């Protein structure tokens, strides 16, 4: 992974869900399940992303910080992987 950004997206249930956008290194591959497998046990259950999207680049400010407002505006796209829709379960450790 080259870089990533995690941010909240609205949920149907009222609580925000976590989405992460990931930029991979050239020629690298990573399945969303592999990313979440890595997250489990290293972060709180509620912080493990529900949504994963692999992107070419992240929007940046002039000082090269992530533009989180732009990311939140993107929200869920047709390229967003949803762990709940594929039945991926996050265990509570």
PyMOL Python script that loads the backbone (N, CA, C, O; Angstrom):
from pymol import cmd

cmd.read_pdbstr("""\
ATOM      1  N   UNK A   1       0.850  -1.171   0.000  1.00  0.00           N
ATOM      2  CA  UNK A   1       0.000   0.000   0.000  1.00  0.00           C
ATOM      3  C   UNK A   1       0.901   1.242   0.000  1.00  0.00           C
ATOM      4  O   UNK A   1       1.888   1.321   0.731  1.00  0.00           O
ATOM      5  N   UNK A   2       0.531   2.188  -0.831  1.00  0.00           N
ATOM      6  CA  UNK A   2       1.289   3.432  -0.925  1.00  0.00           C
ATOM      7  C   UNK A   2       0.761   4.467   0.067  1.00  0.00           C
ATOM      8  O   UNK A   2       1.530   5.084   0.805  1.00  0.00           O
ATOM      9  N   UNK A   3      -0.564   4.651   0.075  1.00  0.00           N
ATOM     10  CA  UNK A   3      -1.190   5.564   1.036  1.00  0.00           C
ATOM     11  C   UNK A   3      -2.666   5.234   1.151  1.00  0.00           C
ATOM     12  O   UNK A   3      -3.225   4.508   0.329  1.00  0.00           O
ATOM     13  N   UNK A   4      -3.287   5.782   2.188  1.00  0.00           N
ATOM     14  CA  UNK A   4      -4.713   5.536   2.401  1.00  0.00           C
ATOM     15  C   UNK A   4      -5.324   6.692   3.183  1.00  0.00           C
ATOM     16  O   UNK A   4      -4.622   7.516   3.769  1.00  0.00           O
ATOM     17  N   UNK A   5      -6.643   6.725   3.174  1.00  0.00           N
ATOM     18  CA  UNK A   5      -7.392   7.711   3.955  1.00  0.00           C
ATOM     19  C   UNK A   5      -8.669   7.047   4.442  1.00  0.00           C
ATOM     20  O   UNK A   5      -9.414   6.461   3.656  1.00  0.00           O
ATOM     21  N   UNK A   6      -8.916   7.141   5.729  1.00  0.00           N
ATOM     22  CA  UNK A   6     -10.143   6.617   6.319  1.00  0.00           C
ATOM     23  C   UNK A   6     -11.005   7.791   6.737  1.00  0.00           C
ATOM     24  O   UNK A   6     -10.511   8.788   7.264  1.00  0.00           O
ATOM     25  N   UNK A   7     -12.323   7.658   6.490  1.00  0.00           N
ATOM     26  CA  UNK A   7     -13.232   8.754   6.815  1.00  0.00           C
ATOM     27  C   UNK A   7     -14.654   8.211   6.992  1.00  0.00           C
ATOM     28  O   UNK A   7     -14.962   7.114   6.528  1.00  0.00           O
ATOM     29  N   UNK A   8     -15.521   8.983   7.667  1.00  0.00           N
ATOM     30  CA  UNK A   8     -16.887   8.520   7.912  1.00  0.00           C
ATOM     31  C   UNK A   8     -17.792   8.738   6.698  1.00  0.00           C
ATOM     32  O   UNK A   8     -17.660   9.714   5.961  1.00  0.00           O
ATOM     33  N   UNK A   9     -18.710   7.795   6.522  1.00  0.00           N
ATOM     34  CA  UNK A   9     -19.771   7.937   5.520  1.00  0.00           C
ATOM     35  C   UNK A   9     -21.093   7.645   6.232  1.00  0.00           C
ATOM     36  O   UNK A   9     -21.123   6.841   7.163  1.00  0.00           O
ATOM     37  N   UNK A  10     -22.178   8.282   5.811  1.00  0.00           N
ATOM     38  CA  UNK A  10     -23.469   8.062   6.475  1.00  0.00           C
ATOM     39  C   UNK A  10     -23.928   6.607   6.366  1.00  0.00           C
ATOM     40  O   UNK A  10     -23.669   5.922   5.376  1.00  0.00           O
ATOM     41  N   UNK A  11     -24.610   6.166   7.404  1.00  0.00           N
ATOM     42  CA  UNK A  11     -25.167   4.816   7.446  1.00  0.00           C
ATOM     43  C   UNK A  11     -26.684   4.888   7.417  1.00  0.00           C
ATOM     44  O   UNK A  11     -27.274   5.880   7.845  1.00  0.00           O
ATOM     45  N   UNK A  12     -27.306   3.847   6.917  1.00  0.00           N
ATOM     46  CA  UNK A  12     -28.767   3.766   6.918  1.00  0.00           C
ATOM     47  C   UNK A  12     -29.324   3.697   8.339  1.00  0.00           C
ATOM     48  O   UNK A  12     -30.481   4.043   8.576  1.00  0.00           O
ATOM     49  N   UNK A  13     -28.489   3.246   9.287  1.00  0.00           N
ATOM     50  CA  UNK A  13     -28.940   3.058  10.665  1.00  0.00           C
ATOM     51  C   UNK A  13     -28.723   4.288  11.539  1.00  0.00           C
ATOM     52  O   UNK A  13     -29.068   4.275  12.721  1.00  0.00           O
ATOM     53  N   UNK A  14     -28.161   5.342  10.976  1.00  0.00           N
ATOM     54  CA  UNK A  14     -27.967   6.570  11.740  1.00  0.00           C
ATOM     55  C   UNK A  14     -26.542   6.803  12.185  1.00  0.00           C
ATOM     56  O   UNK A  14     -26.093   7.949  12.214  1.00  0.00           O
ATOM     57  N   UNK A  15     -25.822   5.765  12.532  1.00  0.00           N
ATOM     58  CA  UNK A  15     -24.420   5.900  12.909  1.00  0.00           C
ATOM     59  C   UNK A  15     -23.577   5.957  11.636  1.00  0.00           C
ATOM     60  O   UNK A  15     -23.927   5.338  10.631  1.00  0.00           O
ATOM     61  N   UNK A  16     -22.481   6.689  11.676  1.00  0.00           N
ATOM     62  CA  UNK A  16     -21.581   6.706  10.527  1.00  0.00           C
ATOM     63  C   UNK A  16     -20.850   5.378  10.420  1.00  0.00           C
ATOM     64  O   UNK A  16     -20.631   4.693  11.420  1.00  0.00           O
ATOM     65  N   UNK A  17     -20.477   5.023   9.205  1.00  0.00           N
ATOM     66  CA  UNK A  17     -19.643   3.852   8.929  1.00  0.00           C
ATOM     67  C   UNK A  17     -18.278   4.366   8.481  1.00  0.00           C
ATOM     68  O   UNK A  17     -18.139   5.521   8.079  1.00  0.00           O
ATOM     69  N   UNK A  18     -17.281   3.500   8.555  1.00  0.00           N
ATOM     70  CA  UNK A  18     -15.926   3.875   8.148  1.00  0.00           C
ATOM     71  C   UNK A  18     -15.669   3.368   6.733  1.00  0.00           C
ATOM     72  O   UNK A  18     -15.921   2.207   6.412  1.00  0.00           O
ATOM     73  N   UNK A  19     -15.160   4.272   5.894  1.00  0.00           N
ATOM     74  CA  UNK A  19     -14.713   3.913   4.553  1.00  0.00           C
ATOM     75  C   UNK A  19     -13.235   4.225   4.466  1.00  0.00           C
ATOM     76  O   UNK A  19     -12.771   5.224   5.015  1.00  0.00           O
ATOM     77  N   UNK A  20     -12.500   3.382   3.784  1.00  0.00           N
ATOM     78  CA  UNK A  20     -11.080   3.635   3.545  1.00  0.00           C
ATOM     79  C   UNK A  20     -10.837   3.595   2.039  1.00  0.00           C
ATOM     80  O   UNK A  20     -11.293   2.689   1.342  1.00  0.00           O
ATOM     81  N   UNK A  21     -10.107   4.597   1.559  1.00  0.00           N
ATOM     82  CA  UNK A  21      -9.665   4.612   0.171  1.00  0.00           C
ATOM     83  C   UNK A  21      -8.176   4.326   0.186  1.00  0.00           C
ATOM     84  O   UNK A  21      -7.426   4.913   0.967  1.00  0.00           O
ATOM     85  N   UNK A  22      -7.755   3.421  -0.682  1.00  0.00           N
ATOM     86  CA  UNK A  22      -6.389   2.922  -0.681  1.00  0.00           C
ATOM     87  C   UNK A  22      -5.756   3.129  -2.051  1.00  0.00           C
ATOM     88  O   UNK A  22      -6.356   2.825  -3.082  1.00  0.00           O
ATOM     89  N   UNK A  23      -4.540   3.649  -2.043  1.00  0.00           N
ATOM     90  CA  UNK A  23      -3.725   3.748  -3.247  1.00  0.00           C
ATOM     91  C   UNK A  23      -2.632   2.697  -3.111  1.00  0.00           C
ATOM     92  O   UNK A  23      -1.820   2.749  -2.186  1.00  0.00           O
ATOM     93  N   UNK A  24      -2.616   1.752  -4.028  1.00  0.00           N
ATOM     94  CA  UNK A  24      -1.614   0.689  -3.984  1.00  0.00           C
ATOM     95  C   UNK A  24      -0.345   1.109  -4.720  1.00  0.00           C
ATOM     96  O   UNK A  24      -0.378   1.952  -5.617  1.00  0.00           O
ATOM     97  N   UNK A  25       0.763   0.510  -4.324  1.00  0.00           N
ATOM     98  CA  UNK A  25       2.014   0.708  -5.048  1.00  0.00           C
ATOM     99  C   UNK A  25       1.855   0.111  -6.446  1.00  0.00           C
ATOM    100  O   UNK A  25       1.071  -0.820  -6.632  1.00  0.00           O
ATOM    101  N   UNK A  26       2.582   0.629  -7.423  1.00  0.00           N
ATOM    102  CA  UNK A  26       2.505   0.053  -8.765  1.00  0.00           C
ATOM    103  C   UNK A  26       2.774  -1.458  -8.734  1.00  0.00           C
ATOM    104  O   UNK A  26       3.680  -1.929  -8.047  1.00  0.00           O
ATOM    105  N   UNK A  27       1.991  -2.176  -9.471  1.00  0.00           N
ATOM    106  CA  UNK A  27       2.111  -3.631  -9.590  1.00  0.00           C
ATOM    107  C   UNK A  27       1.663  -4.388  -8.340  1.00  0.00           C
ATOM    108  O   UNK A  27       1.684  -5.619  -8.347  1.00  0.00           O
ATOM    109  N   UNK A  28       1.265  -3.713  -7.283  1.00  0.00           N
ATOM    110  CA  UNK A  28       0.826  -4.394  -6.063  1.00  0.00           C
ATOM    111  C   UNK A  28      -0.637  -4.792  -6.178  1.00  0.00           C
ATOM    112  O   UNK A  28      -1.413  -4.155  -6.890  1.00  0.00           O
ATOM    113  N   UNK A  29      -0.999  -5.845  -5.475  1.00  0.00           N
ATOM    114  CA  UNK A  29      -2.396  -6.273  -5.402  1.00  0.00           C
ATOM    115  C   UNK A  29      -2.749  -6.497  -3.943  1.00  0.00           C
ATOM    116  O   UNK A  29      -1.906  -6.876  -3.131  1.00  0.00           O
ATOM    117  N   UNK A  30      -3.995  -6.259  -3.634  1.00  0.00           N
ATOM    118  CA  UNK A  30      -4.493  -6.454  -2.279  1.00  0.00           C
ATOM    119  C   UNK A  30      -5.996  -6.631  -2.367  1.00  0.00           C
ATOM    120  O   UNK A  30      -6.690  -5.813  -2.971  1.00  0.00           O
ATOM    121  N   UNK A  31      -6.493  -7.683  -1.773  1.00  0.00           N
ATOM    122  CA  UNK A  31      -7.935  -7.901  -1.722  1.00  0.00           C
ATOM    123  C   UNK A  31      -8.500  -7.165  -0.509  1.00  0.00           C
ATOM    124  O   UNK A  31      -7.828  -7.059   0.517  1.00  0.00           O
ATOM    125  N   UNK A  32      -9.728  -6.655  -0.616  1.00  0.00           N
ATOM    126  CA  UNK A  32     -10.329  -5.979   0.543  1.00  0.00           C
ATOM    127  C   UNK A  32     -10.334  -6.861   1.792  1.00  0.00           C
ATOM    128  O   UNK A  32     -10.106  -6.375   2.900  1.00  0.00           O
ATOM    129  N   UNK A  33     -10.591  -8.149   1.613  1.00  0.00           N
ATOM    130  CA  UNK A  33     -10.608  -9.068   2.760  1.00  0.00           C
ATOM    131  C   UNK A  33      -9.243  -9.140   3.438  1.00  0.00           C
ATOM    132  O   UNK A  33      -9.164  -9.232   4.663  1.00  0.00           O
ATOM    133  N   UNK A  34      -8.176  -9.099   2.656  1.00  0.00           N
ATOM    134  CA  UNK A  34      -6.825  -9.122   3.229  1.00  0.00           C
ATOM    135  C   UNK A  34      -6.579  -7.880   4.078  1.00  0.00           C
ATOM    136  O   UNK A  34      -5.973  -7.958   5.147  1.00  0.00           O
ATOM    137  N   UNK A  35      -7.048  -6.750   3.602  1.00  0.00           N
ATOM    138  CA  UNK A  35      -6.894  -5.508   4.350  1.00  0.00           C
ATOM    139  C   UNK A  35      -7.647  -5.589   5.677  1.00  0.00           C
ATOM    140  O   UNK A  35      -7.110  -5.221   6.722  1.00  0.00           O
ATOM    141  N   UNK A  36      -8.886  -6.070   5.636  1.00  0.00           N
ATOM    142  CA  UNK A  36      -9.679  -6.162   6.869  1.00  0.00           C
ATOM    143  C   UNK A  36      -9.136  -7.233   7.801  1.00  0.00           C
ATOM    144  O   UNK A  36      -9.183  -7.066   9.020  1.00  0.00           O
ATOM    145  N   UNK A  37      -8.622  -8.331   7.255  1.00  0.00           N
ATOM    146  CA  UNK A  37      -7.982  -9.348   8.098  1.00  0.00           C
ATOM    147  C   UNK A  37      -6.832  -8.722   8.880  1.00  0.00           C
ATOM    148  O   UNK A  37      -6.636  -9.029  10.056  1.00  0.00           O
ATOM    149  N   UNK A  38      -6.079  -7.852   8.232  1.00  0.00           N
ATOM    150  CA  UNK A  38      -4.963  -7.170   8.892  1.00  0.00           C
ATOM    151  C   UNK A  38      -5.456  -6.214   9.991  1.00  0.00           C
ATOM    152  O   UNK A  38      -4.817  -6.078  11.034  1.00  0.00           O
ATOM    153  N   UNK A  39      -6.591  -5.560   9.747  1.00  0.00           N
ATOM    154  CA  UNK A  39      -7.137  -4.585  10.709  1.00  0.00           C
ATOM    155  C   UNK A  39      -7.672  -5.250  11.971  1.00  0.00           C
ATOM    156  O   UNK A  39      -7.543  -4.709  13.069  1.00  0.00           O
ATOM    157  N   UNK A  40      -8.273  -6.428  11.809  1.00  0.00           N
ATOM    158  CA  UNK A  40      -8.883  -7.087  12.968  1.00  0.00           C
ATOM    159  C   UNK A  40      -7.824  -7.417  14.014  1.00  0.00           C
ATOM    160  O   UNK A  40      -6.752  -7.930  13.693  1.00  0.00           O
ATOM    161  N   UNK A  41      -8.141  -7.117  15.257  1.00  0.00           N
ATOM    162  CA  UNK A  41      -7.219  -7.366  16.355  1.00  0.00           C
ATOM    163  C   UNK A  41      -6.217  -6.245  16.575  1.00  0.00           C
ATOM    164  O   UNK A  41      -5.559  -6.189  17.614  1.00  0.00           O
ATOM    165  N   UNK A  42      -6.099  -5.345  15.592  1.00  0.00           N
ATOM    166  CA  UNK A  42      -5.172  -4.225  15.724  1.00  0.00           C
ATOM    167  C   UNK A  42      -5.901  -2.913  15.992  1.00  0.00           C
ATOM    168  O   UNK A  42      -5.289  -1.910  16.358  1.00  0.00           O
ATOM    169  N   UNK A  43      -7.204  -2.939  15.805  1.00  0.00           N
ATOM    170  CA  UNK A  43      -7.993  -1.723  16.029  1.00  0.00           C
ATOM    171  C   UNK A  43      -9.350  -2.115  16.621  1.00  0.00           C
ATOM    172  O   UNK A  43      -9.755  -3.276  16.560  1.00  0.00           O
ATOM    173  N   UNK A  44     -10.025  -1.150  17.179  1.00  0.00           N
ATOM    174  CA  UNK A  44     -11.341  -1.399  17.781  1.00  0.00           C
ATOM    175  C   UNK A  44     -12.320  -1.906  16.724  1.00  0.00           C
ATOM    176  O   UNK A  44     -12.237  -1.537  15.553  1.00  0.00           O
ATOM    177  N   UNK A  45     -13.235  -2.746  17.153  1.00  0.00           N
ATOM    178  CA  UNK A  45     -14.229  -3.350  16.251  1.00  0.00           C
ATOM    179  C   UNK A  45     -14.953  -2.299  15.422  1.00  0.00           C
ATOM    180  O   UNK A  45     -15.136  -2.477  14.217  1.00  0.00           O
ATOM    181  N   UNK A  46     -15.367  -1.202  16.058  1.00  0.00           N
ATOM    182  CA  UNK A  46     -16.128  -0.170  15.339  1.00  0.00           C
ATOM    183  C   UNK A  46     -15.268   0.634  14.363  1.00  0.00           C
ATOM    184  O   UNK A  46     -15.805   1.350  13.518  1.00  0.00           O
ATOM    185  N   UNK A  47     -13.937   0.523  14.468  1.00  0.00           N
ATOM    186  CA  UNK A  47     -13.041   1.272  13.590  1.00  0.00           C
ATOM    187  C   UNK A  47     -12.642   0.494  12.336  1.00  0.00           C
ATOM    188  O   UNK A  47     -12.104   1.078  11.395  1.00  0.00           O
ATOM    189  N   UNK A  48     -12.897  -0.813  12.311  1.00  0.00           N
ATOM    190  CA  UNK A  48     -12.581  -1.610  11.126  1.00  0.00           C
ATOM    191  C   UNK A  48     -13.503  -1.149  10.001  1.00  0.00           C
ATOM    192  O   UNK A  48     -14.722  -1.148  10.167  1.00  0.00           O
ATOM    193  N   UNK A  49     -12.942  -0.760   8.868  1.00  0.00           N
ATOM    194  CA  UNK A  49     -13.774  -0.198   7.795  1.00  0.00           C
ATOM    195  C   UNK A  49     -14.841  -1.164   7.284  1.00  0.00           C
ATOM    196  O   UNK A  49     -14.597  -2.360   7.124  1.00  0.00           O
ATOM    197  N   UNK A  50     -16.019  -0.620   7.036  1.00  0.00           N
ATOM    198  CA  UNK A  50     -17.062  -1.388   6.367  1.00  0.00           C
ATOM    199  C   UNK A  50     -16.839  -1.328   4.860  1.00  0.00           C
ATOM    200  O   UNK A  50     -17.077  -2.302   4.145  1.00  0.00           O
ATOM    201  N   UNK A  51     -16.382  -0.176   4.389  1.00  0.00           N
ATOM    202  CA  UNK A  51     -16.228   0.061   2.962  1.00  0.00           C
ATOM    203  C   UNK A  51     -14.755   0.215   2.598  1.00  0.00           C
ATOM    204  O   UNK A  51     -13.987   0.844   3.326  1.00  0.00           O
ATOM    205  N   UNK A  52     -14.369  -0.369   1.459  1.00  0.00           N
ATOM    206  CA  UNK A  52     -12.999  -0.263   0.945  1.00  0.00           C
ATOM    207  C   UNK A  52     -13.091   0.103  -0.532  1.00  0.00           C
ATOM    208  O   UNK A  52     -13.884  -0.471  -1.278  1.00  0.00           O
ATOM    209  N   UNK A  53     -12.279   1.053  -0.938  1.00  0.00           N
ATOM    210  CA  UNK A  53     -12.203   1.396  -2.356  1.00  0.00           C
ATOM    211  C   UNK A  53     -10.746   1.624  -2.729  1.00  0.00           C
ATOM    212  O   UNK A  53     -10.031   2.377  -2.067  1.00  0.00           O
ATOM    213  N   UNK A  54     -10.320   0.966  -3.795  1.00  0.00           N
ATOM    214  CA  UNK A  54      -8.974   1.163  -4.319  1.00  0.00           C
ATOM    215  C   UNK A  54      -9.038   2.248  -5.387  1.00  0.00           C
ATOM    216  O   UNK A  54      -9.848   2.178  -6.312  1.00  0.00           O
ATOM    217  N   UNK A  55      -8.176   3.252  -5.248  1.00  0.00           N
ATOM    218  CA  UNK A  55      -8.193   4.407  -6.148  1.00  0.00           C
ATOM    219  C   UNK A  55      -6.788   4.656  -6.691  1.00  0.00           C
ATOM    220  O   UNK A  55      -5.799   4.171  -6.142  1.00  0.00           O
ATOM    221  N   UNK A  56      -6.721   5.424  -7.784  1.00  0.00           N
ATOM    222  CA  UNK A  56      -5.438   5.783  -8.395  1.00  0.00           C
ATOM    223  C   UNK A  56      -4.683   6.808  -7.549  1.00  0.00           C
ATOM    224  O   UNK A  56      -3.458   6.756  -7.440  1.00  0.00           O
ATOM    225  N   UNK A  57      -5.438   7.749  -6.947  1.00  0.00           N
ATOM    226  CA  UNK A  57      -4.821   8.793  -6.131  1.00  0.00           C
ATOM    227  C   UNK A  57      -5.864   9.368  -5.188  1.00  0.00           C
ATOM    228  O   UNK A  57      -7.068   9.191  -5.375  1.00  0.00           O
ATOM    229  N   UNK A  58      -5.372  10.056  -4.175  1.00  0.00           N
ATOM    230  CA  UNK A  58      -6.240  10.737  -3.223  1.00  0.00           C
ATOM    231  C   UNK A  58      -6.184  12.238  -3.501  1.00  0.00           C
ATOM    232  O   UNK A  58      -5.131  12.759  -3.871  1.00  0.00           O
ATOM    233  N   UNK A  59      -7.310  12.938  -3.327  1.00  0.00           N
ATOM    234  CA  UNK A  59      -7.279  14.387  -3.528  1.00  0.00           C
ATOM    235  C   UNK A  59      -6.417  15.042  -2.445  1.00  0.00           C
ATOM    236  O   UNK A  59      -6.527  14.715  -1.263  1.00  0.00           O
ATOM    237  N   UNK A  60      -5.560  15.968  -2.872  1.00  0.00           N
ATOM    238  CA  UNK A  60      -4.609  16.607  -1.955  1.00  0.00           C
ATOM    239  C   UNK A  60      -4.757  18.120  -1.957  1.00  0.00           C
ATOM    240  O   UNK A  60      -5.200  18.720  -2.936  1.00  0.00           O
ATOM    241  N   UNK A  61      -4.378  18.717  -0.844  1.00  0.00           N
ATOM    242  CA  UNK A  61      -4.294  20.170  -0.750  1.00  0.00           C
ATOM    243  C   UNK A  61      -2.948  20.607  -1.330  1.00  0.00           C
ATOM    244  O   UNK A  61      -2.140  19.773  -1.738  1.00  0.00           O
ATOM    245  N   UNK A  62      -2.717  21.903  -1.364  1.00  0.00           N
ATOM    246  CA  UNK A  62      -1.431  22.415  -1.846  1.00  0.00           C
ATOM    247  C   UNK A  62      -0.258  21.966  -0.974  1.00  0.00           C
ATOM    248  O   UNK A  62       0.882  21.912  -1.438  1.00  0.00           O
ATOM    249  N   UNK A  63      -0.542  21.643   0.290  1.00  0.00           N
ATOM    250  CA  UNK A  63       0.512  21.175   1.197  1.00  0.00           C
ATOM    251  C   UNK A  63       0.552  19.644   1.282  1.00  0.00           C
ATOM    252  O   UNK A  63       1.162  19.082   2.191  1.00  0.00           O
ATOM    253  N   UNK A  64      -0.107  18.977   0.324  1.00  0.00           N
ATOM    254  CA  UNK A  64      -0.094  17.516   0.187  1.00  0.00           C
ATOM    255  C   UNK A  64      -0.798  16.764   1.321  1.00  0.00           C
ATOM    256  O   UNK A  64      -0.466  15.616   1.617  1.00  0.00           O
ATOM    257  N   UNK A  65      -1.756  17.413   1.936  1.00  0.00           N
ATOM    258  CA  UNK A  65      -2.608  16.726   2.913  1.00  0.00           C
ATOM    259  C   UNK A  65      -3.845  16.223   2.200  1.00  0.00           C
ATOM    260  O   UNK A  65      -4.272  16.795   1.197  1.00  0.00           O
ATOM    261  N   UNK A  66      -4.431  15.130   2.730  1.00  0.00           N
ATOM    262  CA  UNK A  66      -5.655  14.602   2.134  1.00  0.00           C
ATOM    263  C   UNK A  66      -6.791  15.612   2.269  1.00  0.00           C
ATOM    264  O   UNK A  66      -6.938  16.255   3.309  1.00  0.00           O
ATOM    265  N   UNK A  67      -7.586  15.746   1.223  1.00  0.00           N
ATOM    266  CA  UNK A  67      -8.764  16.612   1.251  1.00  0.00           C
ATOM    267  C   UNK A  67      -9.969  15.768   1.700  1.00  0.00           C
ATOM    268  O   UNK A  67     -10.676  15.181   0.881  1.00  0.00           O
ATOM    269  N   UNK A  68     -10.176  15.726   3.003  1.00  0.00           N
ATOM    270  CA  UNK A  68     -11.227  14.877   3.546  1.00  0.00           C
ATOM    271  C   UNK A  68     -12.626  15.355   3.158  1.00  0.00           C
ATOM    272  O   UNK A  68     -13.531  14.532   3.022  1.00  0.00           O
ATOM    273  N   UNK A  69     -12.823  16.639   2.981  1.00  0.00           N
ATOM    274  CA  UNK A  69     -14.136  17.130   2.544  1.00  0.00           C
ATOM    275  C   UNK A  69     -14.472  16.573   1.160  1.00  0.00           C
ATOM    276  O   UNK A  69     -15.612  16.186   0.905  1.00  0.00           O
ATOM    277  N   UNK A  70     -13.502  16.533   0.289  1.00  0.00           N
ATOM    278  CA  UNK A  70     -13.707  15.973  -1.052  1.00  0.00           C
ATOM    279  C   UNK A  70     -13.989  14.477  -0.971  1.00  0.00           C
ATOM    280  O   UNK A  70     -14.850  13.964  -1.686  1.00  0.00           O
ATOM    281  N   UNK A  71     -13.274  13.787  -0.111  1.00  0.00           N
ATOM    282  CA  UNK A  71     -13.507  12.355   0.057  1.00  0.00           C
ATOM    283  C   UNK A  71     -14.916  12.087   0.575  1.00  0.00           C
ATOM    284  O   UNK A  71     -15.600  11.193   0.076  1.00  0.00           O
ATOM    285  N   UNK A  72     -15.358  12.857   1.576  1.00  0.00           N
ATOM    286  CA  UNK A  72     -16.710  12.666   2.118  1.00  0.00           C
ATOM    287  C   UNK A  72     -17.774  12.953   1.061  1.00  0.00           C
ATOM    288  O   UNK A  72     -18.821  12.306   1.040  1.00  0.00           O
ATOM    289  N   UNK A  73     -17.507  13.925   0.181  1.00  0.00           N
ATOM    290  CA  UNK A  73     -18.449  14.218  -0.906  1.00  0.00           C
ATOM    291  C   UNK A  73     -18.563  13.033  -1.860  1.00  0.00           C
ATOM    292  O   UNK A  73     -19.649  12.740  -2.360  1.00  0.00           O
ATOM    293  N   UNK A  74     -17.452  12.353  -2.114  1.00  0.00           N
ATOM    294  CA  UNK A  74     -17.481  11.152  -2.968  1.00  0.00           C
ATOM    295  C   UNK A  74     -18.386  10.094  -2.367  1.00  0.00           C
ATOM    296  O   UNK A  74     -19.222   9.507  -3.053  1.00  0.00           O
ATOM    297  N   UNK A  75     -18.206   9.859  -1.079  1.00  0.00           N
ATOM    298  CA  UNK A  75     -19.010   8.862  -0.378  1.00  0.00           C
ATOM    299  C   UNK A  75     -18.872   7.483  -0.997  1.00  0.00           C
ATOM    300  O   UNK A  75     -17.795   7.083  -1.438  1.00  0.00           O
ATOM    301  N   UNK A  76     -19.982   6.771  -1.021  1.00  0.00           N
ATOM    302  CA  UNK A  76     -20.015   5.420  -1.567  1.00  0.00           C
ATOM    303  C   UNK A  76     -20.190   5.521  -3.084  1.00  0.00           C
ATOM    304  O   UNK A  76     -21.108   6.183  -3.567  1.00  0.00           O
ATOM    305  N   UNK A  77     -19.309   4.867  -3.820  1.00  0.00           N
ATOM    306  CA  UNK A  77     -19.379   4.891  -5.281  1.00  0.00           C
ATOM    307  C   UNK A  77     -19.655   3.478  -5.792  1.00  0.00           C
ATOM    308  O   UNK A  77     -19.736   2.530  -5.011  1.00  0.00           O
ATOM    309  N   UNK A  78     -19.797   3.351  -7.094  1.00  0.00           N
ATOM    310  CA  UNK A  78     -20.035   2.028  -7.678  1.00  0.00           C
ATOM    311  C   UNK A  78     -18.825   1.118  -7.540  1.00  0.00           C
ATOM    312  O   UNK A  78     -18.954  -0.097  -7.687  1.00  0.00           O
ATOM    313  N   UNK A  79     -17.648   1.678  -7.260  1.00  0.00           N
ATOM    314  CA  UNK A  79     -16.424   0.892  -7.091  1.00  0.00           C
ATOM    315  C   UNK A  79     -16.120   0.562  -5.632  1.00  0.00           C
ATOM    316  O   UNK A  79     -15.087  -0.037  -5.333  1.00  0.00           O
ATOM    317  N   UNK A  80     -17.001   0.944  -4.738  1.00  0.00           N
ATOM    318  CA  UNK A  80     -16.784   0.716  -3.313  1.00  0.00           C
ATOM    319  C   UNK A  80     -17.180  -0.709  -2.942  1.00  0.00           C
ATOM    320  O   UNK A  80     -18.280  -1.164  -3.258  1.00  0.00           O
ATOM    321  N   UNK A  81     -16.276  -1.401  -2.273  1.00  0.00           N
ATOM    322  CA  UNK A  81     -16.519  -2.752  -1.773  1.00  0.00           C
ATOM    323  C   UNK A  81     -17.149  -2.643  -0.392  1.00  0.00           C
ATOM    324  O   UNK A  81     -16.654  -1.901   0.456  1.00  0.00           O
ATOM    325  N   UNK A  82     -18.238  -3.376  -0.155  1.00  0.00           N
ATOM    326  CA  UNK A  82     -18.975  -3.340   1.110  1.00  0.00           C
ATOM    327  C   UNK A  82     -18.872  -4.699   1.776  1.00  0.00           C
ATOM    328  O   UNK A  82     -19.368  -5.693   1.245  1.00  0.00           O
ATOM    329  N   UNK A  83     -18.227  -4.750   2.944  1.00  0.00           N
ATOM    330  CA  UNK A  83     -18.036  -6.043   3.622  1.00  0.00           C
ATOM    331  C   UNK A  83     -19.345  -6.707   3.990  1.00  0.00           C
ATOM    332  O   UNK A  83     -19.430  -7.935   3.985  1.00  0.00           O
ATOM    333  N   UNK A  84     -20.371  -5.930   4.310  1.00  0.00           N
ATOM    334  CA  UNK A  84     -21.644  -6.531   4.696  1.00  0.00           C
ATOM    335  C   UNK A  84     -22.366  -7.158   3.504  1.00  0.00           C
ATOM    336  O   UNK A  84     -23.047  -8.172   3.654  1.00  0.00           O
ATOM    337  N   UNK A  85     -22.221  -6.562   2.328  1.00  0.00           N
ATOM    338  CA  UNK A  85     -22.915  -7.116   1.159  1.00  0.00           C
ATOM    339  C   UNK A  85     -22.297  -8.420   0.683  1.00  0.00           C
ATOM    340  O   UNK A  85     -22.957  -9.195  -0.009  1.00  0.00           O
ATOM    341  N   UNK A  86     -21.034  -8.678   1.043  1.00  0.00           N
ATOM    342  CA  UNK A  86     -20.396  -9.932   0.664  1.00  0.00           C
ATOM    343  C   UNK A  86     -20.325 -10.921   1.816  1.00  0.00           C
ATOM    344  O   UNK A  86     -19.797 -12.021   1.655  1.00  0.00           O
ATOM    345  N   UNK A  87     -20.852 -10.544   2.979  1.00  0.00           N
ATOM    346  CA  UNK A  87     -20.902 -11.451   4.119  1.00  0.00           C
ATOM    347  C   UNK A  87     -19.618 -11.557   4.923  1.00  0.00           C
ATOM    348  O   UNK A  87     -19.450 -12.511   5.683  1.00  0.00           O
ATOM    349  N   UNK A  88     -18.719 -10.616   4.778  1.00  0.00           N
ATOM    350  CA  UNK A  88     -17.484 -10.612   5.570  1.00  0.00           C
ATOM    351  C   UNK A  88     -17.838 -10.214   6.996  1.00  0.00           C
ATOM    352  O   UNK A  88     -18.447  -9.165   7.211  1.00  0.00           O
ATOM    353  N   UNK A  89     -17.467 -11.032   7.969  1.00  0.00           N
ATOM    354  CA  UNK A  89     -17.772 -10.764   9.370  1.00  0.00           C
ATOM    355  C   UNK A  89     -16.539 -10.296  10.127  1.00  0.00           C
ATOM    356  O   UNK A  89     -15.465 -10.887  10.014  1.00  0.00           O
ATOM    357  N   UNK A  90     -16.705  -9.237  10.893  1.00  0.00           N
ATOM    358  CA  UNK A  90     -15.646  -8.730  11.760  1.00  0.00           C
ATOM    359  C   UNK A  90     -15.892  -9.303  13.149  1.00  0.00           C
ATOM    360  O   UNK A  90     -16.955  -9.105  13.738  1.00  0.00           O
ATOM    361  N   UNK A  91     -14.886 -10.023  13.665  1.00  0.00           N
ATOM    362  CA  UNK A  91     -15.051 -10.628  14.988  1.00  0.00           C
ATOM    363  C   UNK A  91     -14.751  -9.614  16.075  1.00  0.00           C
ATOM    364  O   UNK A  91     -13.922  -8.722  15.896  1.00  0.00           O
ATOM    365  N   UNK A  92     -15.418  -9.753  17.184  1.00  0.00           N
ATOM    366  CA  UNK A  92     -15.158  -8.891  18.348  1.00  0.00           C
ATOM    367  C   UNK A  92     -14.168  -9.632  19.242  1.00  0.00           C
ATOM    368  O   UNK A  92     -14.500 -10.623  19.894  1.00  0.00           O
ATOM    369  N   UNK A  93     -12.948  -9.116  19.246  1.00  0.00           N
ATOM    370  CA  UNK A  93     -11.892  -9.792  20.021  1.00  0.00           C
ATOM    371  C   UNK A  93     -11.721  -9.164  21.374  1.00  0.00           C
ATOM    372  O   UNK A  93     -10.878  -9.604  22.156  1.00  0.00           O
TER     373      UNK A  93
END
""", "prot")
cmd.dss("prot")
cmd.show_as("cartoon", "prot")
cmd.util.cbc("prot")
cmd.orient("prot")
